[in-house]
Amino acid sequence: MRILGFGDNIVDRFLDRGLDYPGGNCVNVAVFAHRLGAEAGYLGVFGDDRAGERVREAVAAEGVDLSRSLVRAGESGVSTLRVEQGERTFLGWNGGGVTVRSPLELDQSLLAYAGGFDLVHSSVYSRSEPELPKLSATDALVSFDLSSEDEFRTPEYLDRVCPHADLVLLSCSHLDEAQTCALLAQAVARGAAIALATRGTDGAMVTDGEAVVSAPARVVGDASAIVDTMGCGDAFLAGFVVALLGAGWRRGSPRPSRAALAAALQAGAASAYDQCFVEGAFGRSHPSGDPVASSMW
């Protein structure tokens, strides 16, 4: 199976550790999918600063194909955060840098490359919405992370994304079960083939508009053993899609069965559990670089 992350990359700067880690939703999904046995690629824009070079080197070292990604003049995206008792707290970011300011547009060559994967994953942090109709016309499945912010839950935004997505992921740890079910139903009604919600320690839910399947989280018994929760949602998604692709899910195939969805939820929960014991998204840290520019705020 072949999985492509298309969109964001970033530096996660842990102020309490004085360390920078490579990351970004689309990078993380590609790296995690590769660690789970998939052939993986990343397609996006790296900054030409030292931070961008380090992210690029880290992703390549994970065995992810970067052959069609670009380096552009400009600063890398940087998010600042700290970890307290295993939980991460985001403090701010610089808007994503050149990766978001000057994202890739899919010409015929890049579209042919992306369409050669079984699944292409992107996110709200990638400014990739204009490219989704192109991707959905290829042989690749399209997944999209809708994150947790209200601005990405409006009918107008869902109408931009859902008709072109075979799978959308929504972070719903702040919602109760009824609210989560309503949001998933809305995403499917607006065009998504499958809608998946992660709810932290309350587990996860998925629907294709007919079946609704739930699964509990794998909870770490000793909370003090948690390194941090960075990347757990991305790890869940990677485990989920690798399981579904392994069960035969492809463009043009029947939608996954209820049993396949249930098994994929379990695979996602296992992947997210393992992620709790990893520093940053996938390790490969460096001492923090230059102070974050004031434009970040």
Secondary structure as GFF3:
##gff-version 3
##sequence-region A 1 297
A	DSSP	beta_strand	2	7	.	.	.	ID=ss1
A	DSSP	beta_strand	10	14	.	.	.	ID=ss2
A	DSSP	beta_strand	19	23	.	.	.	ID=ss3
A	DSSP	alpha_helix	25	35	.	.	.	ID=ss4
A	DSSP	beta_strand	39	47	.	.	.	ID=ss5
A	DSSP	alpha_helix	50	61	.	.	.	ID=ss6
A	DSSP	beta_strand	70	72	.	.	.	ID=ss7
A	DSSP	beta_strand	78	84	.	.	.	ID=ss8
A	DSSP	beta_strand	87	93	.	.	.	ID=ss9
A	DSSP	alpha_helix	97	101	.	.	.	ID=ss10
A	DSSP	alpha_helix	108	115	.	.	.	ID=ss11
A	DSSP	beta_strand	119	123	.	.	.	ID=ss12
A	DSSP	three_ten_helix	129	131	.	.	.	ID=ss13
A	DSSP	alpha_helix	132	136	.	.	.	ID=ss14
A	DSSP	beta_strand	141	145	.	.	.	ID=ss15
A	DSSP	three_ten_helix	150	152	.	.	.	ID=ss16
A	DSSP	alpha_helix	155	161	.	.	.	ID=ss17
A	DSSP	three_ten_helix	162	164	.	.	.	ID=ss18
A	DSSP	beta_strand	167	171	.	.	.	ID=ss19
A	DSSP	alpha_helix	177	189	.	.	.	ID=ss20
A	DSSP	beta_strand	194	198	.	.	.	ID=ss21
A	DSSP	three_ten_helix	200	202	.	.	.	ID=ss22
A	DSSP	beta_strand	204	207	.	.	.	ID=ss23
A	DSSP	beta_strand	212	215	.	.	.	ID=ss24
A	DSSP	three_ten_helix	223	225	.	.	.	ID=ss25
A	DSSP	alpha_helix	232	246	.	.	.	ID=ss26
A	DSSP	alpha_helix	258	275	.	.	.	ID=ss27
A	DSSP	beta_strand	286	287	.	.	.	ID=ss28
A	DSSP	three_ten_helix	294	296	.	.	.	ID=ss29
###
